[in-house]
Every structure is written in C-alpha cells, then in structure tokens.
Amino acid sequence: MLAVEISRPGGPEVLVPVQRSTPEPRDGEVLIKVSAAGVNRPDTFQRKGSYPPPRGASDLPGLEIAGEIVAGDAAVGGFAIGDKVCALVAGGGYAEYCTAPVQQCLPIPAGLSEVEAAGLPETYFTVWTNVFDRGRLSAGESLLVHGGASGIGTTAIQLACAFGNKVYATAGSDDRARAVEKLGASRGINYRSEDFVKEVLDATGGAGVNVILDMVAGDYIARDIQCLADEGRIVLVATLGGNHGNVDFGQVMRRRLTITGSTLRPRPVAFKGEIARSLRAHVWPLLANGTVKPIVHATFPLAQASQAHAMMEAGEQIGKIILTVER
C-alpha cells in the first residue's frame, strides 16, 4: 500500500511517500480501506520527534480516518464488512489501509462525505471528553475557546452553541475572529491586537466565563484565571505556549477554581470506546441534521502530506485539513 512515513525528525519535507505492507487487524480491530485522513497538530509534533506514538501503535502519522471496513472483527462493534465508517486511531492514518479498534469506529453521519467524516474523530472525541466530561460545561454556562479557528476550536464552538451555551473565542486575525462568530461565537477576539482578558470581562459584565478550553498553556494560564468566574474550570489540551506558567494559587483556593487537562492518544481503547458511544448518542444526530458540521479548509492528496503540514504550521486555516486517497 501507499503510505507516508516520517523519514527523520524535521520539517514538512521529511514526510515521504513509501510502499508498506498492508497491516493485519488484531482481535477487536478492523481493517479500513482509507478514503481520507485528517491532519492534526499532534502529527506535526510527531514529525518533529517530540510526540512518539504509544507502544504498539503504527509509526506512521495520522490519528483519524474515514473509509470502508474490508476485514476484521466488524460484528463486535455492530458493523459489517463493507460499512463506511470514520475512526479514531493511535497512528497509521496516512496510508491507503489502516487498522482501528472497532470500539473507536463510528458510522459516517447521514449527509456527510468521507472527506468531511475524516475530520470528525480526533476533534470530536477531544472536545467531548475535555469540554463536556472534564470541563463539565453545563446548561446556562459560558465557554472561552482559545484557537477558535482550529479544528478543535471550530468543533468546540459549534457543539457548545448547539447545547445552548454562550461561547467566546480567540483567533489570530480579524478574518478568523469573524469566521468563528459565523460559527456561533458571541465574540471573536483577535488575540494579536486585542486583550482577550479585557474583552471577555467586558462581554460578561465582569462575571467571567465558566469553562476555558486552552491549547496554549504557558503564560495564558495566569490570564485565563483572570477570565474565570468563581467555580470556573480551565481544561488544557495542548501546550503550544509552553509547559510552564505562573499560577496564583490563592485565587484558585478562594474562588474554587479547577485547572485540569488530558491527552487522548495514550488512553485505553475502552475509554475511547465510551467516548464513541456518547458521541453516537448525543452528537451524531446533530451532525446528521446539520446543526453542527465539520469545517474543511483544504484537501491534499495523500502523497502531498508535506504540503498539508506546511499549511497547518502557517496557522492560517479555518477548520480541518484533510488528506485524500486517490485510487
């Protein structure tokens, strides 16, 4: 099969098309003939050598795919050979074939293409487990999303709005700030030209927000705390701004704040399977009726994965970048 491997740690140019043996599904897995694969920020970290795959996972990048089940234990997950699915994987997505735990597979929602479906698993699994499970975003509460124009950001904005929450989001340009408002955010904030702390407090009448989804960390944490309402929660999903920051623990105690976070890739299959079941029950109907939708910014043929990574690292996309498999 055609695959794209990381020839050595480095820039986008180290992504090289190669021929690999088609993988064999293990017990509880299916083999998927890939039609499309999502590109995610962790793929770029793996390419640079700073985010190795978990033990037993493929060394190929790629954390989400869509395509057709062609072999394996499909029936265990309520599927059949020939079904079209999207799946969260721990690696191996940049290839014509990829194995996936059947518990981490979901049917492609009605009305969505395989290209659109390939942009669902990584972002929807991540947002659901972090915003709604760990962050406990509840009815009537508000959410601040950093990186609102990213795949994670566009997903979080739409889902929170669909459940009736007020959302604010930061983005890196005026155009991107307006784009997140079109997705439902009450206020898009250009973090390059505006003080997001001031803007959030002004917009909330000084009350602050209940939950913050943060993929920056670093010196954002101290500013996040200023944006929080009492009993507020910060949920970290990445550390693009660094692993260290200053925290006023006096405020944490006095105002009963929570700072938490998680990484999804190394978690057990059973844990991810529970997220899949929650998504199918609570979110897949919203995708099928068009209430929320994947935002696809650009597509590239699989062999041009290096160009897709260059686009992602330029940081100008709105939504997802998808690799397509042409046969």
C-alpha positions as CSV (number, residue, x, y, z in Angstrom):
1,M,0.0,0.0,0.0
2,L,1.0,3.6,-0.4
3,A,1.8,5.3,2.9
4,V,3.5,8.5,4.1
5,E,6.2,8.0,6.7
6,I,8.5,10.3,8.7
7,S,11.9,9.7,7.2
8,R,13.6,11.6,10.1
9,P,12.7,14.3,12.6
10,G,12.3,17.6,10.9
11,G,10.2,20.0,8.8
12,P,7.3,19.1,6.5
13,E,9.8,17.9,3.8
14,V,10.7,14.8,5.9
15,L,7.2,13.3,5.1
16,V,8.0,10.8,2.3
17,P,5.6,8.6,0.3
18,V,6.6,4.9,0.5
19,Q,5.3,1.4,-0.1
20,R,4.4,-0.5,3.1
21,S,2.8,-3.9,3.7
22,T,-0.9,-3.7,4.4
23,P,-1.5,-4.0,8.2
24,E,-3.3,-7.0,9.7
25,P,-6.2,-6.3,12.1
26,R,-5.8,-7.8,15.6
27,D,-8.6,-9.1,17.8
28,G,-11.2,-6.4,18.3
29,E,-9.9,-4.4,15.3
30,V,-11.0,-3.8,11.7
31,L,-9.0,-3.0,8.6
32,I,-10.3,0.1,6.9
33,K,-9.7,1.0,3.2
34,V,-8.9,4.7,3.8
35,S,-10.6,7.3,1.6
36,A,-9.5,10.3,3.6
37,A,-7.4,11.1,6.7
38,G,-7.4,14.2,8.9
39,V,-4.3,16.2,9.6
40,N,-3.8,17.3,13.2
41,R,-1.3,19.3,15.2
42,P,0.0,16.2,17.1
43,D,1.0,14.8,13.7
44,T,3.4,17.8,13.3
45,F,4.8,17.2,16.8
46,Q,5.4,13.5,15.9
47,R,7.1,14.6,12.7
48,K,9.5,16.8,14.7
49,G,10.3,14.0,17.0
50,S,8.6,15.4,20.1
51,Y,5.4,13.2,20.2
52,P,6.3,9.5,19.8
53,P,3.4,7.0,19.1
54,P,2.3,4.9,22.1
55,R,3.7,1.4,22.4
56,G,2.2,-1.0,19.8
57,A,0.9,1.8,17.6
58,S,1.9,2.4,14.0
59,D,4.9,4.6,13.4
60,L,3.0,6.3,10.6
61,P,1.3,9.6,11.5
62,G,-2.4,10.1,11.3
63,L,-5.0,9.9,14.1
64,E,-8.3,9.9,12.2
65,I,-9.6,8.3,9.1
66,A,-12.7,7.6,7.1
67,G,-13.3,4.7,4.7
68,E,-14.7,1.2,4.2
69,I,-14.3,-1.7,6.6
70,V,-12.8,-4.5,4.5
71,A,-11.7,-7.1,7.2
72,G,-11.6,-7.8,10.9
73,D,-14.0,-8.0,13.8
74,A,-16.6,-5.7,12.4
75,A,-19.5,-7.5,14.0
76,V,-18.1,-7.0,17.5
77,G,-18.8,-3.3,17.1
78,G,-22.2,-3.8,15.4
79,F,-20.8,-3.2,11.9
80,A,-20.4,-5.3,8.8
81,I,-17.8,-5.7,6.1
82,G,-18.4,-3.0,3.6
83,D,-19.7,-0.4,6.1
84,K,-18.5,3.1,5.7
85,V,-17.1,4.5,9.0
86,C,-14.8,7.1,10.5
87,A,-12.4,6.1,13.2
88,L,-10.0,7.4,15.8
89,V,-6.6,5.7,15.7
90,A,-3.4,6.0,17.6
91,G,-1.4,6.2,14.4
92,G,-1.2,4.9,10.8
93,G,-3.8,7.1,9.2
94,Y,-1.5,8.4,6.5
95,A,-2.0,5.3,4.4
96,E,-4.3,3.5,1.9
97,Y,-5.2,1.0,4.6
98,C,-5.3,1.4,8.4
99,T,-6.4,-0.8,11.3
100,A,-8.6,0.6,14.0
101,P,-10.2,-0.7,17.2
102,V,-13.8,-1.4,16.3
103,Q,-14.9,0.4,19.5
104,Q,-13.3,3.6,18.1
105,C,-15.3,3.4,14.9
106,L,-18.4,5.4,14.2
107,P,-20.8,5.3,11.2
108,I,-20.4,8.2,8.8
109,P,-23.3,10.6,9.7
110,A,-26.0,10.9,7.1
111,G,-25.3,13.6,4.5
112,L,-21.6,13.8,5.1
113,S,-18.9,12.8,2.6
114,E,-16.0,10.6,3.6
115,V,-13.7,13.6,3.3
116,E,-15.9,15.5,5.8
117,A,-16.1,12.5,8.1
118,A,-12.3,12.1,8.2
119,G,-12.2,15.4,10.1
120,L,-14.5,14.3,12.9
121,P,-12.9,11.7,15.2
122,E,-9.9,13.5,16.6
123,T,-11.6,16.8,17.2
124,Y,-15.0,15.5,18.4
125,F,-13.5,12.9,20.7
126,T,-11.2,15.5,22.1
127,V,-13.8,18.2,22.6
128,W,-16.4,15.9,24.1
129,T,-14.1,14.4,26.7
130,N,-12.5,17.7,27.7
131,V,-15.2,20.3,27.4
132,F,-18.2,18.2,28.5
133,D,-16.7,15.5,30.6
134,R,-13.7,17.0,32.3
135,G,-14.8,20.6,32.0
136,R,-18.4,19.8,32.9
137,L,-19.9,22.5,30.7
138,S,-23.5,22.7,31.8
139,A,-26.7,24.3,30.7
140,G,-26.6,28.1,31.0
141,E,-22.8,28.2,31.4
142,S,-20.3,30.0,29.1
143,L,-17.2,28.8,27.3
144,L,-14.0,30.5,26.1
145,V,-12.2,28.7,23.3
146,H,-8.6,29.5,22.5
147,G,-7.6,28.7,18.9
148,G,-11.2,29.1,17.9
149,A,-10.4,28.7,14.1
150,S,-8.6,25.4,14.5
151,G,-10.2,22.0,14.0
152,I,-10.6,21.7,17.8
153,G,-11.8,25.2,18.1
154,T,-14.5,25.1,15.4
155,T,-15.8,21.9,16.8
156,A,-16.0,23.2,20.4
157,I,-17.7,26.4,19.3
158,Q,-20.4,24.6,17.3
159,L,-21.1,21.9,19.9
160,A,-21.3,24.3,22.8
161,C,-23.6,26.6,20.9
162,A,-25.8,23.6,19.9
163,F,-26.3,22.8,23.6
164,G,-27.2,26.4,24.3
165,N,-24.0,27.7,25.8
166,K,-22.6,31.2,25.2
167,V,-19.2,31.0,23.5
168,Y,-16.3,33.4,23.2
169,A,-13.2,32.5,21.1
170,T,-9.8,33.8,20.3
171,A,-8.2,33.7,16.9
172,G,-5.1,35.1,15.2
173,S,-6.6,37.6,12.8
174,D,-9.7,39.7,12.3
175,D,-10.9,37.5,9.5
176,R,-10.6,34.4,11.6
177,A,-12.3,36.2,14.5
178,R,-15.3,37.0,12.2
179,A,-15.2,33.4,11.0
180,V,-15.7,32.0,14.5
181,E,-18.6,34.4,15.0
182,K,-20.3,32.9,11.9
183,L,-20.0,29.5,13.6
184,G,-21.9,30.8,16.6
185,A,-19.4,32.5,18.9
186,S,-20.8,35.6,20.6
187,R,-17.5,37.3,20.3
188,G,-14.4,36.5,18.2
189,I,-11.3,38.1,19.7
190,N,-8.1,38.8,17.7
191,Y,-5.5,37.9,20.3
192,R,-2.8,39.7,18.3
193,S,-4.5,43.1,18.5
194,E,-6.9,42.7,21.5
195,D,-6.5,41.9,25.2
196,F,-8.7,38.8,25.5
197,V,-9.0,39.2,29.3
198,K,-10.5,42.7,28.9
199,E,-12.7,41.6,26.0
200,V,-14.1,38.6,27.9
201,L,-14.7,40.5,31.1
202,D,-16.4,43.3,29.2
203,A,-18.6,40.9,27.3
204,T,-19.6,39.1,30.5
205,G,-20.2,42.2,32.6
206,G,-17.2,41.3,34.7
207,A,-18.5,37.9,35.6
208,G,-16.1,35.8,33.6
209,V,-16.7,32.5,31.9
210,N,-17.3,29.1,33.4
211,V,-15.0,27.0,31.3
212,I,-11.9,27.7,29.2
213,L,-10.6,25.2,26.6
214,D,-6.9,26.1,26.3
215,M,-4.4,24.6,23.8
216,V,-1.8,27.3,24.6
217,A,-0.9,27.0,28.3
218,G,2.3,28.8,29.2
219,D,1.6,32.4,30.2
220,Y,-2.0,32.1,29.1
221,I,-2.8,30.3,32.4
222,A,-2.5,33.4,34.5
223,R,-4.6,35.4,32.1
224,D,-7.2,32.5,31.9
225,I,-7.6,32.7,35.7
226,Q,-8.5,36.4,35.3
227,C,-11.2,35.4,32.8
228,L,-12.8,32.7,35.0
229,A,-16.0,33.0,37.1
230,D,-15.9,31.6,40.6
231,E,-16.0,27.8,40.4
232,G,-14.6,28.1,36.9
233,R,-12.6,25.4,35.1
234,I,-9.6,25.5,32.7
235,V,-9.1,22.5,30.6
236,L,-5.7,22.1,28.8
237,V,-5.5,20.0,25.6
238,A,-2.1,21.2,24.3
239,T,0.9,23.4,25.4
240,L,1.7,25.4,22.3
241,G,2.8,28.3,24.5
242,G,5.0,26.1,26.8
243,N,4.7,23.7,29.7
244,H,5.2,26.2,32.5
245,G,3.3,29.2,33.7
246,N,2.6,31.3,36.8
247,V,-0.5,30.4,38.9
248,D,-1.9,32.4,41.7
249,F,-2.9,29.5,43.9
250,G,-4.6,32.0,46.3
251,Q,-7.2,32.7,43.7
252,V,-7.5,29.0,42.9
253,M,-8.4,28.4,46.6
254,R,-10.5,31.5,47.3
255,R,-12.5,31.2,44.1
256,R,-12.6,27.4,44.0
257,L,-11.1,27.1,40.5
258,T,-10.1,24.0,38.7
259,I,-7.1,23.6,36.3
260,T,-7.1,20.2,34.6
261,G,-6.4,18.7,31.2
262,S,-5.8,15.5,29.3
263,T,-4.2,13.7,26.4
264,L,-6.3,11.3,24.4
265,R,-3.8,9.3,22.3
266,P,-2.4,7.0,25.0
267,R,-5.7,6.3,26.8
268,P,-7.1,2.7,26.7
269,V,-9.4,1.6,23.9
270,A,-12.2,1.0,26.4
271,F,-12.0,4.7,27.5
272,K,-12.2,5.9,23.9
273,G,-15.0,3.4,23.2
274,E,-17.1,5.1,25.9
275,I,-16.5,8.5,24.2
276,A,-17.6,7.0,20.9
277,R,-20.8,5.7,22.5
278,S,-21.5,9.2,24.0
279,L,-20.8,10.9,20.7
280,R,-23.1,8.5,18.8
281,A,-25.9,9.2,21.3
282,H,-25.6,12.9,21.8
283,V,-23.6,14.4,18.8
284,W,-24.1,12.2,15.8
285,P,-27.8,13.2,15.5
286,L,-26.7,16.9,15.4
287,L,-24.3,16.1,12.6
288,A,-27.0,14.2,10.7
289,N,-29.5,17.1,10.9
290,G,-26.9,19.7,10.1
291,T,-26.9,21.5,13.4
292,V,-23.1,21.1,13.6
293,K,-20.8,20.3,10.7
294,P,-17.1,19.6,10.1
295,I,-15.3,22.6,8.6
296,V,-12.9,21.5,5.9
297,H,-10.4,24.2,4.9
298,A,-8.4,22.3,2.3
299,T,-7.7,18.9,0.9
300,F,-4.4,17.4,-0.4
301,P,-3.6,14.1,-2.0
302,L,-2.0,11.6,0.5
303,A,1.4,11.9,-1.3
304,Q,1.3,15.7,-0.7
305,A,1.1,15.4,3.1
306,S,4.2,17.6,3.4
307,Q,2.2,20.5,1.8
308,A,-0.7,19.9,4.2
309,H,1.7,20.1,7.2
310,A,3.2,23.3,5.8
311,M,-0.3,24.8,5.6
312,M,-1.1,23.8,9.2
313,E,2.1,25.3,10.6
314,A,1.4,28.5,8.8
315,G,-1.6,28.8,11.1
316,E,-4.0,30.4,8.7
317,Q,-6.6,27.7,8.1
318,I,-10.1,27.7,9.4
319,G,-11.2,24.2,10.4
320,K,-9.6,21.0,9.1
321,I,-7.0,20.0,6.6
322,I,-7.7,16.6,5.0
323,L,-5.6,14.1,3.0
324,T,-7.4,12.2,0.3
325,V,-6.6,8.8,-1.1
326,E,-6.8,8.6,-4.8
327,R,-7.0,5.2,-6.4
